[in-house]
Amino acid sequence: YQRRVRGKMLSLGHRSCSVATSTTARFQPRKFSTLKYNFSENVTNELYQKIEQRLTTYRKHSPGPLTLAEKILYGHLEDPTAPVKRGTTYLKLRPDHVAMQDATAQMAILQFISSGLKKTAVPTTVHCDHLIEAHSGGKQDLDTAKELNKEVYDFLASSSLKYGIGFWKPGSGIIHQIILENYAFPGGLIIGTDSHTPNAGGLGMVAIGVGGADAVDVMANIPWELKAPKVIGVKLTGSLKGWSSPKDVILKVAGLLTVKGGTGYIVEYYGPGVDSMSCTGMATICNMGAEIGATTSVFPYNHRMADYLKATNRERVANLANNYKHILTPDADAKYDQHIEINLSELEPHINGPFTPDAATPLSKFKEAVHKNGWPVELKVGLIGSCTNSSYEDMSRSVSVAKQAVDVGAKANAAFVVTPGSEQIRATIDRDGHIGVFNQIGATVLANACGPCIGQWKRDDIKKGDKNSIITSYNRNFTGRNDGNPSTHAFVASPEIVTALALAGRLDFNPETDTIKAPNGKEYKLKPPSGDELPPRGFDPGVDTFQPPLANGGNVEVKVDPKSSRLQLLAPFKQWNGSDLTNLPVLIKVKGKCTTDHISAAGPWLKYRGHLDNISNNLLIAAVNAENGKANSVLNHFTGQYGTVPGVAREYKKDGISWVVVGDENYGEGSSREHAALEPRFLGGVAVIVRSFARIHETNLKKQGILALTFANPADYEKISGEDKLSILGLNEFTPGKPLKVKIHKKDGKTDIIEVNHTYNEGQIEWFKAGSALNLMAKQLNKH
C-alpha cells in the first residue's frame, strides 16, 4: 500500500462501455514474469466437450429451445437422461468450483473436518476479505486485522493446505473480484458461500450463492441439489450514455421486481444492448441481482468477455469459449417465464434507498423525493468500490469525475471512501495515478476488502442514533447494514454518481443539472464521466497474496484450541425422535422485514463466525417482536419475564424445551450466511413458520434439520401470538408435496388448527430425520 505511483496520469479517453466494437486494437494484454499460477488449468477442451455431451444427451429427450441458463445447468447435470420441469424438478449438479469467503469458510471447513474426508473433490478456494475492519486506511487496517484475526487466518491457511484448498491471504481482495479475475469462465458452474457469488455471471458463468453445508456437499463429491429455476429474460437494446452506467440497469430492475421478485428465477440478459457493456459492467449487474432474490443472473458470451479474459492472462480460455460459443449463448427462440425490456439509450441514472435496495428513484426525480420524504440533505459520506463496483472501469470513470474537482482546486464536500476490489485493481490504479487523484479530493483508500459494505466500518463521525445520509456504490442498504446505526439513511448508486454527490456534499445534488461552488467562489458543472474499460498498460498484479494448495497435505496439522473464543469444533445435532413436535413455545413472532442481518448480525459479530456457541448470542437480536414492537425483547413462556432473544432461547435449551419462530414475507433475505440457520438449531429451535422464504435461507434451514414451513393461507400469520404454543402434526407421514398441520394453543386454553406447506423432497426429509444434512452425510460415509 506504500508503493509510489509510477508514471503520470493517463488520458482517460472515451467512454468505452458505450462502444460496441472490440477493445483489442487499443488494448494489448501485458505478460508478467511474476505471474506464477495458472488458475484456469482446469478449463480444458475436455471440460467443454463434457458440457456439450451432457447437453446433447439432454436434448435427445427434450429437443426444445433452451435459454443460456438452462444450457449451463443441464450441461452440469449428473444424469442428463431425465427431463426437467422449471420450478419443480430438483437438479443434481456437478459444479466446477467452490469459493468461500473467510467468515463463512470457518464453519464450512469445520463441517468438512467433521466429515473425516482427506481432500476436497472439486477445486476450492478460500478468500480473506470479510474480517478486515475499515477505520484508518488500507495498510493500518490490514495490519490490525492480521493481528486480531491471526488465530482464524492460521486455521484457514493450515486447513487449506491440509485439504487441497487454494488460499487467498488477507489483502488479496474481495472474493468475487478474485473469482472474476482468475477463475470464472464462460459456461462454468460455481457455487460460493456468499450471496453475491452471481458476480461471475458477467463472464458467462452460472454462479450461485449457497450456505456452507451446500459447499461441503460439493467438496465431498456429493452432487449439489437445486430446484430447477424459472428464467426471467431481460432484453437490452440501445447503449448507455451520459451519466448512466451498468449499475443503473440493476437499480432499475430491482425497482421493477422488488427484493423478492426474482426468488426461484435466474435472470438472463440478452439482446443487442449487451455488447455495449464491458464484462465488468455485466458483472456489476449480476452481482446485485442477489438483491431481488434471484438464484443468479447471467450474460451470454461475447467479445467483451473475450477482451477481459485476454487482459487477465486467459487468452487460452477465450479461444476455447470462441470454439464453443453455440453452448454459451441462448437458442434464438428460447422461452422465458417472464420478460422485461430495457432501452439503455433511454435509461436514467437511478438512486435506490433508503433501507432497502429496491426503492428505485430516477435521478431526475430524486431531489424531489429527498425533500418530500425528509431525508437528511447533508451527505456525510460517499463510498465507492466493494465487490459490486470496483473494476478498473469503475475507478477510471470515478476518477474522471474527481479530476474535474481537482482542476478547479476543490475537494469533496463529504467524506469520500474508496475500496479497491482486489490487490490487482489497487496496484493498477495506483500505478496509473487514480489513487493520487482520489487523494487530492480528500479520499481515504481502504484495504482490499469488504469493509463498510458488510458493516465492517468503525465509523467515528457520528454517534449511534444520529440521523444522517450516506451514499454507496455497494449492493445492499438494509437498516444499520453499513455502520450499525439504524438512523443512517443509506442509498445505492453507481460509483460515478456517488463521486459527484460526495463532491457536492448534498444528497439532493443532480450532476446533470446542478453546479458546485469552487474554492474561488465560481460555480463549476461536472461533465459526464469517461474512462477505460481495461488498463491500456495492462494489469499490475501487485503483491503476491496466494497460497497454492498442496498435492498431499496429510502431514499438515490443523489445531483448534478448546479454550478459543473464535473457533469451536462442531458436535452433531440430535436426530428427530420420530414423534410430532408438540407444545413448542413461540420464541418470537417477527414483524416485517427480517433479513439474515436481523437473524445473525455481521459487523462486530463476524469474529465469532467460527464459534457457534459464541455467535449464537446474536440470534435475532435485530428482529422486531410483533407483540411489543421492540427488538431483542421476548417473553419467556414459563417465567412470565421478558429477556433477550438468545437469552430466552438458552433458558429453554437448558430446560430441554424446543421452540419455534414465526416470521413474515421473504424471511431470511440477504446474505447467504448459514449461521442464521445454525444458531436457532444450536439453541433448540426446531421450526420456522413464515409467509414466505428467501431461497438460500430456506435451504440452509433444511440443511441444519430445522423445519422450514410456510402458511398455506398467509393470513394465518395473524392467528398466532408470541404467547402461543404450537404443535406440528403429521410428521410420521412427512412426504413431498403433502402439507402438515399446526395446532395453535392459546393462553386461555382455546386451540385452532391451520395448514402449512413445505418444499421438501425425499432426500431433504432424510436430512430432517437424521438431524441435519451433515449427520446424514457422515452416516453414509461411515457405511463405506
Residue, then its C-alpha position, 0 to 999 in steps of 0.5 A: y500500500q506504500r508503493r509510489v505511483r509510477g508514471k503520470m496520469l493517463s488520458l482517460g479517453h472515451r467512454s468505452c462501455s458505450v462502444a460496441t466494437s472490440t477493445t483489442a486494437r487499443f488494448q494489448p494484454r501485458k505478460f508478467s514474469t511474476l505471474k506464477y499460477n495458472f488458475s484456469e488449468n482446469v478449463t480444458n477442451e475436455l471440460y467443454q466437450k463434457i458440457e456439450q455431451r451432457l447437453t446433447t444427451y439432454r436434448k435427445h429427450s427434450p429437443g426444445p429451445l433452451t435459454l443460456a441458463e438452462k444450457i449451463l445447468y443441464g450441461h452440469l447435470e449428473d444424469p442428463t437422461a431425465p427431463v426437467k420441469r422449471g420450478t419443480t424438478y430438483l437438479k443434481l449438479r456437478p459444479d466446477h468450483v467452490a469459493m468461500q469467503d473467510a467468515t463463512a469458510q470457518m464453519a464450512i471447513l469445520q463441517f468438512i473436518s467433521s466429515g473425516l474426508k482427506k481432500t476436497a473433490v472439486p477445486t476450492t478456494v478460500h478468500c480473506d476479505h470479510l474480517i478486515e475492519a475499515h477505520s484508518g486506511g488500507k495498510q493500518d487496517l490490514d495490519t490490525a486485522k492480521e493481528l486480531n484475526k491471526e488465530v482464524y487466518d492460521f486455521l484457514a491457511s493450515s486447513s487449506l493446505k491440509y485439504g487441497i484448498g487454494f488460499w487467498k491471504p488477507g489483502s488479496g481482495i474481495i472474493h468475487q473480484i478474485i473469482l472474476e479475475n482468475y477463475a470464472f469462465p464462460g459456461g462454468l458452474i460455481i457455487g460460493t458461500d456468499s450471496h453475491t457469488p452471481n458476480a461471475g455471471g458477467l463472464g458467462m458463468v452460472a454462479i450461485g450463492v449457497g450456505g456452507a453445508d451446500a459447499v461441503d456437499v460439493m467438496a465431498n463429491i456429493p452432487w449439489e441439489l437445486k430446484a430447477p429455476k424459472v428464467i426471467g429474460v431481460k432484453l437490452t437494446g440501445s447503449l448507455k450514455g451520459w451519466s448512466s452506467p451498468k449499475d443503473v440497469i440493476l437499480k432499475v430492475a430491482g425497482l421493477l421486481t422488488v427484493k423478492g421478485g426474482t426468488g426461484y428465477i435466474v435472470e438472463y440478459y440478452g439482446p443487442g444492448v449487451d455488447s455495449m457493456s464491458c464484462t465488468g459492467m455485466a458483472t456489476i449487474c449480476n452481482m446485485g441481482a442477489e438483491i431481488g432474490a434471484t438464484t443468479s443472473v447471467f450474460p451470454y458470451n461475447h467479445r467483451m468477455a473475450d477482451y477481459l479474459k485476454a487482459t487477465n492472462r486467459e487468452r487460452v480460455a477465450n479461444l476455447a469459449n470462441n470454439y464453443k460459443h453455440i453452448l454459451t449463448p441462448d437458442a434464438d427462440a428460447k422461452y422465458d417465464q417472464h420478460i422485461e425490456i430495457n432501452l439503455s439509450e433511454l435509461e436514467p441514472h437511478i438512486n435506490g434507498p433508503f433501507t432497502p435496495d429496491a426503492a428505485t428513484p430516477l435521478s431526475k426525480f430524486k431531489e424531489a423525493v429527498h425533500k418530500n420524504g425528509w431525508p437528511v440533505e447533508l451527505k456525510v459520506g460517499l463510498i465507492g468500490s466493494c465487490t459490486n463496483s470496483s473494476y478498473e472501469d469503475m475507478s477510471r470513470s470515478v476518477s474522471v469525475a474527481k479530476q474535474a474537482v481537482d482542476v478547479g482546486a476543490k475537494a469533496n464536500a463529504a467524506f469520500v471512501v474508496t475500496p479497491g476490489s482486489e490487490q490487482i485493481r489497487a496496484t493498477i490504479d495506483r500505478d496509473g495515478h487514480i489513487g493520487v487523484f482520489n487523494q487530492i479530493g480528500a479520499t481515504v483508500l481502504a484495504n482490499a476488502c469488504g469493509p463498510c459494505i458488510g458493516q465492517w466500518k468503525r465509523d467515528d463521525i457520528k454517534k449511534g442514533d444520529k440521523n444522517s445520509i450516506i451514499t454507496s456504490y455497494n449492493r445492499n442498504f438494509t437498516g444499520r447494514n453499513d455502520g450499525n446505526p439504524s438512523t443512517h439513511a443509506f442509498v445505492a448508486s453507481p460509483e460515478i454518481v456517488t463521486a459527484l454527490a460526495l463532491a457536492g456534499r448534498l444528497d439532493f445534488n443532480p450532476e446533470t443539472d446542478t453546479i458546485k461552488a469552487p474554492n474561488g467562489k465560481e460555480y463549476k458543472l461536472k461533465p459526464p464521466s469517461g474512462d477505460e474499460l481495461p488498463p491500456r498498460g495492462f494489469d499490475p498484479g501487485v503483491d503476491t497474496f496466494q497460497p497454492p494448495l498442496a498435492n498431499g497435505g496429510n502431514v499438515e496439522v490443523k489445531v483448534d484450541p478448546k479454550s478459543s473464543r473464535l473457533q469451536l469444533l462442531a458436535p452433531f445435532k440430535q436426530w428427530n425422535g420420530s414423534d410430532l413436535t408438540n407444545l413448542p413455545v413461540l420464541i418470537k413472532v417477527k414483524g416485517k422485514c427480517t433479513t439474515d442481518h436481523i437473524s445473525a448480525a455481521g459487523p462486530w459479530l463476524k469474529y465469532r463466525g467460527h464459534l457457534d456457541n459464541i455467535s449464537n448470542n446474536l440470534l435475532i437480536a435485530a428482529v422486531n417482536a410483533e407483540n411489543g414492537k421492540a427488538n431483542s425483547v421476548l417473553n419467556h413462556f414459563t417465567g412470565q419475564y421478558g429477556t433477550v432473544p438468545g437469552v430466552a432461547r438458552e433458558y429453554k435449551k437448558d430446560g430441554i424445551s424446543w421452540v419455534v419462530v414465526g416470521d413474515e414475507n421473504y424471511g431470511e433475505g440477504s446474505s447467504r450466511e448459514h449461521a442464521a440457520l445454525e444458531p436457532r438449531f444450536l439453541g433448540g429451535v426446531a421450526v420456522i413458520v413464515r409467509s414466505f422464504a428467501r431461497i438460500h435461507e430456506t435451504n440452509l434451514k433444511k440443511q441444519g434439520i430445522l423445519a422450514l414451513t410456510f402458511a398455506n393461507p398467509a393470513d394465518y400469520e395473524k392467528i398466532s401470538g408470541e404467547d402461543k404454543l404450537s404443535i406440528l402434526g403429521l410428521n410420521e407421514f412427512t412426504p413431498g408435496k403433502p402439507l402438515k398441520v399446526k395446532i395453535h394453543k392459546k393462553d386461555g386454553k382455546t386451540d385452532i388448527i391451520e395448514v402449512n406447506h413445505t418444499y421438501n423432497e425425499g432426500q431433504i426429509e432424510w436430512f430432517k430425520a437424521g438431524s441435519a444434512l451433515n449427520l446424514m452425510a457422515k452416516q453414509l460415509n461411515k457405511h463405506 
